[in-house]
Amino acid sequence: MSGGHFDYINDSLCDTITGAYPQLDMNGEEQHDMATAVRTLNKLEDKDVSEICYDLFCLLHSFDWYRSGDTGRSDYEADVKAFKEKWLISTICCKDCENWDTEWISAGPIERHFCPILGLSTRDSFTCGRGEKRKDVP
């Protein structure tokens, strides 16, 4: 049942805020090319913030199409996975921790940009809720 779960507001906002229309398939070449263009356009005056906003709108677009019946749940789940792999790091050692909200922490551009602003350590010193060094950090 096509029609836009969010009445296409998310797509209009994406175009207005980032200067590009959101793409499906977070691993696709078209989405990658548009994310690169959004970074270059840099309407939010920070390339990392511009790109993550665009990617988040692409994820909302994927959810919108899934909920509207245009695509399947597996397509949306693949986009969620791609988004998390690009922007977040799984803290595998935290699966059993009480601090379940630390299961995903920022990675790459987000970490470099926001950790210093928030006074947080960078990736090499993150530990899980039990105080163990993250398993995905060399």
N, C-alpha and C positions, 0 to 999 in steps of 0.2 A: 504494500500500500504506500505508494509514493506520496510525498506531500510536505516533507520537512518537519521533523519532530519539534524543532525550535522555530518553525515558521521562517526559516532561512535568515533569521536575525544574526546568528553566529557567522554566517558567510558574509553578510553585509558589514558586520563589525570587523571581520578579518580584512576585508578589502579597504575599509576606511582607516583602520589602525596600522596595518602593515604595508598596504599598497599592493596586495596580491590576493587572488582568490584561492581558497584552500583546496588542496589536492587530496585525493584518496591514495592509499598505499604508501605508508611512511617509508617503506624501503624502495619505492619506485624512483625512477630517474626523473620524472616530471616534478615530483615533490622535492627532490634534492636540488634540481635546477631552480625551482621557485624559492626555496629556502636560501640559496646562494644569492639570488636576485634581491630578496628581502634584506639580507645582510648588507648588500651593496647600497640599496636605497636608504636603509637605516633611518626610517621615519621616527623611531623612538630615541634616536641620538645615542644609542649604545648597540653595537652590532650583535652582541650576545643576547641582550634582552629582545631586540627585534626578531632574531631567529627563533628564540624559544617561544615567544608569543605566536609567531606564525605556526610553528610546529604544534603548539597547543590548540590553535584554531583548526589545524588539519585533523587532530585527534577528535575534536568536537564534531567536525564535519563527518568523520568516520562513524562516530556514535549516532549522529543524526540520521545518516543513511541506513545504519543497522536498525535503529528503532522504527524507521519508516518502512522497513521491509525491502529496501532497495538492494541491500547486501546482507550477508549472513553474519551471525555472531562471530564466526571464526575469522572473518575479515577484520572486524573491530578488534578482536583479541590480538591478532597479528600486529595491528597498528599500535595498540597499547604496549605490547612487548617491544616493538621497535622504538617507541618514544622513550620507554624506561631505559632501554639499552643505550640510547643516545645521550640522555640527560641525567640518568640516575645510576648509581651503583648499588647492587644488592649486597647487603651485609649478611652473608650467609650464616655467620656465627651467631647472629641475633635471632634466629628462628625460635629459639627456646627462651629468649630473654623476656623479662617483664616489660622492658621498654620496646614493645613491638613497633612503635612508631619510628624506631631507628632502623627498621628493616631496609629502607631505601634512603640513601643520603645523596646529596648533590655531587655531581661529577663534572669534570671538564670545565667548560666555560662558566657554569654556574658556581662551581666551587671556587675557581680562581677569582671570580668577580665578587661574590657575596660573602664568602668566609672571612676575608679581611675586614669587610664592612661590619660584620656581626661579631668580630673578635673571636672567631672560631679558628681552630687549627686547620691546616690543609690535610689532604688525603693521607699522607704518610703517617699521621699520628692519631687517626681515628681509631677508637676502640669500641667494642660492643658493650652492652649493659652489664656484662659480667666482668668487664675489664680486660677481656682477651683482645689481642690484636686482630684486626679484621683478616680473614683468610684470603681475601682477594687482593691484599696489598703485599707486594713483594718484599 
